[in-house]
Structure formats: structure tokens, C-alpha cells
Amino acid sequence: MLAGMGLLLDSFWRATAYCLHKRVIAWSLFPLLFMAITAWLLGYFFWADAVVWTEGVLQGVGWLHSVWSWMGVQSLPELVAPVLVVLSVTPVLVVVSLLLVALFMTPALVELVAQRRFPSLERRQGATMVGSLMWSAGSSLIALIALLVSVPLWFVPPLVVVIPPLIWGWLTYRVMAFDALSAHASKPERRSLFLRHRLALMLMGVVCGYLGAAPAIVWASGVVFIAAFWILIPVAIWIYALIFAFSSLWFAHFCLAALQRMREEEPALPVAPIVPYAPDAPLGAGAASPPSIPQEKTS
């Protein structure tokens, strides 16, 4: 347990240092560019309709309309509708950003770690790119379903700060650990590492989940400060991408180091001793065969 915690902390500091690498910073900007363009296109074509539709739903619910009238804030749906639209789109953008990192950034980051720290670690190719994509998509779908099912629990004050980070942590652990081991570990090795270090990996995922929840403050600021909305939202997306890059580096350092340690602990295969050949001794298991003597050709 202490060795696992030492490996976890060592991987954490190494990942933090790698985030200052110029290539890591440059790679984190590619998901930002894609997400910024996607958010702008969605906002340009669907923002007004989405806000109007949400406002109509809020005003169409009878008991909510009674609450607005009783509170004397009939215009409250106009203020709440944009907030609900942003909060509804945020999980989708986060998942898309995670998939982009898993597809494009994570392989490059794992390769960076492997070249700099583990150049001699054997690559056993336990998963293909298609397998990694299917694993990431399936895990993301499960996480989205869990988020939607758990939404009513978010209104309970203690649970709102526990359930979403746990779900994001589980998703991060599933995606990042799989991609970190896909090139170097075989399937049995990956299963063994997942089982041996499941608590440490889950803890790493939860920490990354809480870090991933931090940019929500920027999203909230974008809703409140309308003038800076289009500046704060790309900043939040870049923070998400950088946090996911850190998560990839953390899992890469941890998983590859754990894989190397596990292989070093494996007992070496016994080698049969070579017995010198004796002409009068019977040939048995482990005895060397007599050397072959080339036959001379007769003319």
C-alpha cells in the first residue's frame, strides 16, 4: 500500500512537471480550437432556439408558473433559461473534450513518457485504436447515463459535490488507464494491473474528477458576466483540455511504472543446463548433441 502511494505521488509530480513542457502546452490547444469552433457553431445556429424552447418549458409547467407568480418574478424564466442551456450543454462538451484527448492527445503524451522514461519497456500491443475508441465511447456512454440518472440527487447539498466528481473520476480512470497501457501491456497484464491498483487508479480518477469540476466556475462566470462570455468559455475549454492532459500524463507515468515493476517481479523462466557431450554417455534430456562432421565427397 505504501509502495503504491509512493508511486502515485511520484507520478503526480512528474505529470505536473511535464505539463510545463512546450509540446504538452501546444497539444492542449488543439482540442481548444476544435471545441471553440464547435461551441461557436452551436451557439450561432441553436442558441436562440434553445433558450426560447427552455423558457417555454419553464413557463408551461403549471406549478412552476404558480411559483413565479407567488414570488412576483414572472420574468425569472428569462434569466434561468440561458443558465439551464449552458448547464445542459456542459456535460456533452466535457465528454467530447475527453474523447478528443483520448483519441489524439493521450497517445502522443503516452509516447512522450515512454520515450523519456521507459525506452526499453516492451510493447505487447494489448489493444488497437479501434478497441481504444470502443472502450472510450462505451465508458463515456455509461458515464452520461449515470449523470442523467443522478441529476435529482444534485439538489441534495452534500451529494452535489460528491456524485459528479465520482462519475467523472470513474470515467477518467477507465479511459486514461486503458489508453496508457494499450500499446505496452498485454490483455492479461492490463487486467492484472487494473485489479492490483484499482484503489490507486480510482483515487487518481476522483482527484482528476474534482480538478475537472473546477472550470465550472469559469462557466458560471460566463453566464453572469455576459460581456466576457465568449472569452471565458474558450478559457474554460482550454482548462478542461489541460486538466485532461495532466490526467493522461499522470496515468501514463503511473501505469507504465507499475507495468515495469510488475514485469520485474515476474520470476525468470528456468533455462535447461547444457551438459557437455561425452562420447560414451547416453543421450538424455539436457545433454548436448554431438557435433556433426561434414562428409567428404568422393570423386
Number of C-alpha atoms within 10 A of each C-alpha: 9 7 8 15 11 11 17 22 14 15 21 20 12 16 22 14 12 20 18 10 10 9 13 19 15 9 19 23 16 17 23 21 14 14 22 18 13 13 18 15 12 12 13 10 10 11 17 12 11 17 21 15 14 20 21 14 14 19 19 11 10 11 11 14 16 13 12 17 13 10 10 10 11 14 12 15 22 16 12 14 20 19 18 16 16 17 15 11 12 15 14 13 16 19 19 16 21 25 19 18 27 24 16 13 23 27 19 18 24 24 17 18 21 19 12 9 13 15 11 9 16 12 12 14 13 17 19 12 13 9 14 17 16 12 17 24 16 14 18 24 14 13 21 18 11 14 18 10 10 16 13 10 13 15 10 10 9 10 12 15 13 14 17 21 20 20 21 26 25 22 27 31 27 19 27 28 24 25 28 28 25 23 19 22 24 16 15 10 17 21 12 14 19 19 11 14 16 13 13 18 25 19 17 21 28 23 18 25 25 17 19 22 17 14 20 17 12 19 22 16 15 20 20 12 11 11 10 12 16 14 12 21 22 20 16 19 28 22 20 26 27 22 22 27 26 24 28 29 30 31 30 28 26 26 28 23 20 18 19 16 11 14 14 10 9 8 7 8 6 6 7 9 10 11 12 11 14 12 8 6 8 9 13 9 10 12 16 14 13 11 7 6 6 6 6 6 5 4 3
